[in-house]
Amino acid sequence: MKEYNEEDFLLLSGIQHFAFCRRQWALIHIEQQWQENLRTVEGNILHEKAHDDGFSEKRGDVIISRGMAVFSRTLGVSGVCDIVELHKCAEGVSIFGREGRYRPVPIEYKRGKPKENDADILQLCGQAMCLEEMLLCEIKEAYMFYGETKRRLKITLDNALRDRVRDVIQEMHQLFERKYTPKVKPSKSCKACSLADICMPRLCKNTSVSKYIRDSLKEAERCENS
């Protein structure tokens, strides 16, 4: 099985960007461009509440770890989990500095409500796959928490979802190695994209200058011959 060097790791959070729009992901992660809008600011505030690097608390038989750093050499990604709950369980894994065994359950916080696409779920599954590789365990379920509904949504991490994560990350690595930014594909999602002013989807879908000149010359030639 292929393993990536640490310097080749991509950001785990990029899975969500990539699933939402490959061009948005490339603008952020290859071209290093970023622009805030109301949605990104609200999302950052929610994550600041969920994150508290290195902080953990214990509630009964559950340890709550915030801002846990994770990585996977086989996937070639690294990032941070919003929250990982460690439930005391005989079939769980050993945790350094803690007695007993624990079952890890990652929880990802997002603003708004569940989306029509699977971008958030793919990112969450990627986090779980990193934890599995680090802790040598199997994680069968995880949760999404949305700020608007203020409810947890249980996500079953089946093989089909895991294969989708592997495919997405493999394509991310391929584009990153080529330093290729995909061409724009305008959709209704462009209205919600924080990079719309940078991406300029309406301008990018217009005819290229070279094609405009070729078409103009052909039109002029037709007029002369008519």
GUBA-711144 format. One record per residue (C-alpha): z, y, x. Coordinates in Angstrom, 3 decimals, decimal comma, padded with zeros to 6 digits, m for minus. Layout:
N
VOGU         zz         yy         xx
VOGU          Z          Y          X
...
//
This chain:
226
VOGU         zz         yy         xx
VOGU    000,000    000,000    000,000
VOGU   m000,972    003,432    001,345
VOGU    001,821    005,784    002,316
VOGU    001,397    009,554    002,794
VOGU    002,877    011,554    005,645
VOGU    005,356    014,229    004,596
VOGU    002,979    017,041    005,629
VOGU    000,443    015,715    003,115
VOGU    002,828    015,718    000,148
VOGU    001,721    017,721   m002,898
VOGU    004,111    019,425   m005,287
VOGU    005,290    017,214   m008,121
VOGU    005,223    020,210   m010,480
VOGU    001,474    020,405   m009,882
VOGU    000,966    017,366   m012,132
VOGU    001,628    019,554   m015,168
VOGU   m000,766    022,261   m013,931
VOGU   m003,447    019,672   m013,143
VOGU   m003,167    017,938   m016,523
VOGU   m003,329    021,334   m018,278
VOGU   m006,341    022,550   m016,277
VOGU   m007,735    021,319   m012,962
VOGU   m008,984    024,810   m012,099
VOGU   m005,540    026,342   m012,765
VOGU   m003,977    023,749   m010,449
VOGU   m006,513    024,484   m007,696
VOGU   m006,024    028,263   m007,985
VOGU   m002,256    027,801   m007,588
VOGU   m002,001    024,937   m005,104
VOGU   m005,188    025,326   m003,024
VOGU   m005,924    029,073   m003,226
VOGU   m002,213    030,027   m003,444
VOGU   m002,720    032,427   m006,344
VOGU   m000,115    033,124   m009,006
VOGU    000,489    035,557   m011,816
VOGU    003,399    035,717   m014,236
VOGU    003,190    036,125   m017,998
VOGU    005,833    035,951   m020,722
VOGU    005,641    032,160   m020,922
VOGU    006,147    031,615   m017,181
VOGU    009,068    034,080   m017,078
VOGU    010,769    032,357   m020,016
VOGU    010,175    028,991   m018,362
VOGU    011,695    030,196   m015,093
VOGU    014,815    031,431   m016,901
VOGU    015,236    028,056   m018,609
VOGU    014,842    026,207   m015,315
VOGU    017,362    028,494   m013,574
VOGU    019,898    027,391   m016,169
VOGU    019,062    023,729   m015,627
VOGU    018,953    023,968   m011,827
VOGU    021,978    024,457   m009,652
VOGU    021,053    022,864   m006,349
VOGU    023,557    020,357   m005,091
VOGU    025,741    020,687   m008,166
VOGU    026,942    017,668   m010,124
VOGU    029,579    017,084   m012,741
VOGU    031,085    014,002   m014,368
VOGU    031,487    013,569   m018,103
VOGU    033,124    010,234   m018,898
VOGU    030,903    007,506   m017,474
VOGU    027,994    009,898   m016,870
VOGU    027,376    011,898   m013,687
VOGU    025,076    014,890   m014,242
VOGU    023,106    015,945   m011,157
VOGU    021,165    019,245   m011,274
VOGU    018,281    020,202   m009,020
VOGU    017,959    016,801   m007,324
VOGU    015,206    016,752   m004,666
VOGU    012,870    013,745   m004,979
VOGU    009,775    012,412   m003,236
VOGU    007,433    009,431   m003,103
VOGU    005,564    008,296    000,008
VOGU    003,260    006,018   m002,000
VOGU    002,294    008,827   m004,417
VOGU    002,409    011,564   m001,769
VOGU    004,403    014,057   m003,845
VOGU    007,759    015,819   m003,659
VOGU    009,699    018,123   m005,952
VOGU    012,903    018,710   m007,834
VOGU    014,262    017,130   m011,016
VOGU    015,878    019,566   m013,466
VOGU    018,615    017,094   m014,369
VOGU    019,246    013,439   m013,528
VOGU    021,938    011,713   m015,564
VOGU    023,566    008,720   m013,889
VOGU    024,997    006,417   m016,543
VOGU    027,607    003,893   m015,354
VOGU    026,046    000,490   m015,840
VOGU    026,585   m002,963   m014,284
VOGU    022,799   m003,375   m013,846
VOGU    022,438    000,046   m012,222
VOGU    022,182    001,137   m008,587
VOGU    024,818    002,174   m006,067
VOGU    025,247    005,920   m005,521
VOGU    026,540    007,210   m002,183
VOGU    030,148    008,403   m002,488
VOGU    030,620    006,972   m005,995
VOGU    032,279    003,762   m007,125
VOGU    030,398    001,409   m009,418
VOGU    026,708    001,251   m010,287
VOGU    024,649    003,756   m012,247
VOGU    021,400    003,887   m014,272
VOGU    019,376    007,048   m013,489
VOGU    017,791    008,954   m016,389
VOGU    015,701    012,066   m015,537
VOGU    015,550    014,971   m018,002
VOGU    012,931    017,738   m017,745
VOGU    013,501    021,140   m019,339
VOGU    010,605    023,128   m020,791
VOGU    010,355    026,282   m022,839
VOGU    008,722    026,168   m026,272
VOGU    008,115    022,923   m028,097
VOGU    006,321    019,598   m027,445
VOGU    002,698    020,220   m026,470
VOGU   m000,476    018,682   m027,845
VOGU   m001,396    017,415   m024,366
VOGU    000,591    015,035   m022,152
VOGU    001,035    017,405   m019,178
VOGU    004,852    017,618   m019,441
VOGU    005,234    013,871   m019,956
VOGU    003,096    013,060   m016,912
VOGU    005,267    015,310   m014,737
VOGU    008,435    013,676   m016,092
VOGU    007,040    010,195   m015,424
VOGU    006,147    011,295   m011,895
VOGU    009,762    012,334   m011,329
VOGU    010,970    008,940   m012,562
VOGU    008,531    007,121   m010,263
VOGU    009,876    009,124   m007,307
VOGU    013,456    008,189   m008,238
VOGU    012,485    004,539   m008,558
VOGU    011,027    004,531   m005,046
VOGU    014,034    006,369   m003,571
VOGU    016,734    004,333   m005,341
VOGU    014,887    000,984   m005,494
VOGU    015,306    000,653   m009,227
VOGU    013,347    000,637   m012,477
VOGU    013,591    003,517   m014,943
VOGU    012,360    002,564   m018,394
VOGU    012,971    005,823   m020,229
VOGU    013,439    009,543   m019,652
VOGU    013,790    012,663   m021,791
VOGU    012,091    016,013   m022,383
VOGU    014,235    018,944   m023,564
VOGU    012,400    021,873   m025,177
VOGU    014,015    025,303   m025,425
VOGU    012,531    026,093   m028,837
VOGU    013,557    022,878   m030,614
VOGU    016,709    022,428   m028,501
VOGU    016,366    018,668   m028,857
VOGU    015,771    015,808   m026,476
VOGU    012,582    013,821   m026,843
VOGU    012,788    010,231   m025,588
VOGU    009,839    009,150   m023,445
VOGU    009,144    005,468   m022,789
VOGU    007,747    005,017   m019,293
VOGU    005,238    002,216   m019,900
VOGU    002,560    000,895   m017,560
VOGU   m000,233    002,904   m019,196
VOGU    001,640    006,164   m018,564
VOGU    002,404    005,170   m014,958
VOGU   m001,270    004,335   m014,307
VOGU   m002,247    007,749   m015,705
VOGU    000,204    009,446   m013,306
VOGU   m001,229    007,534   m010,337
VOGU   m004,799    008,476   m011,358
VOGU   m003,903    012,166   m011,758
VOGU   m002,129    012,350   m008,397
VOGU   m004,949    010,513   m006,621
VOGU   m007,461    013,033   m008,008
VOGU   m005,166    015,892   m006,930
VOGU   m005,139    014,555   m003,355
VOGU   m008,934    014,178   m003,362
VOGU   m009,510    017,772   m004,503
VOGU   m006,864    019,114   m002,115
VOGU   m008,424    017,352    000,864
VOGU   m011,826    018,861   m000,059
VOGU   m010,211    022,265   m000,769
VOGU   m012,330    022,265   m003,912
VOGU   m011,635    024,543   m006,878
VOGU   m013,290    023,115   m010,018
VOGU   m015,567    025,381   m012,029
VOGU   m014,225    026,916   m015,189
VOGU   m014,351    025,046   m018,493
VOGU   m013,338    027,605   m021,131
VOGU   m011,128    026,264   m023,918
VOGU   m008,487    027,516   m026,331
VOGU   m005,925    026,754   m023,589
VOGU   m007,289    029,720   m021,586
VOGU   m005,483    032,095   m023,993
VOGU   m002,122    030,649   m022,885
VOGU   m002,938    030,547   m019,152
VOGU   m001,047    032,967   m016,893
VOGU   m004,007    032,981   m014,480
VOGU   m006,624    034,070   m017,034
VOGU   m007,125    037,439   m015,290
VOGU   m007,644    035,687   m011,940
VOGU   m009,711    032,802   m013,276
VOGU   m011,852    035,087   m015,490
VOGU   m013,164    032,195   m017,635
VOGU   m015,584    034,398   m019,613
VOGU   m017,195    035,826   m016,484
VOGU   m017,273    032,479   m014,700
VOGU   m019,134    030,780   m017,519
VOGU   m021,893    033,410   m017,385
VOGU   m025,171    032,682   m015,659
VOGU   m025,107    032,907   m011,865
VOGU   m026,920    035,796   m010,151
VOGU   m029,539    033,477   m008,624
VOGU   m030,281    031,851   m011,983
VOGU   m030,446    035,296   m013,636
VOGU   m033,041    036,460   m011,065
VOGU   m035,107    033,261   m011,406
VOGU   m035,130    033,541   m015,210
VOGU   m036,051    037,242   m015,019
VOGU   m038,975    036,548   m012,673
VOGU   m040,252    033,784   m014,969
VOGU   m039,976    036,088   m017,959
VOGU   m041,864    038,860   m016,092
VOGU   m044,574    036,377   m015,103
VOGU   m044,957    035,232   m018,692
VOGU   m045,315    038,852   m019,830
VOGU   m048,049    039,547   m017,234
VOGU   m050,018    036,456   m018,277
VOGU   m049,728    037,075   m021,998
//
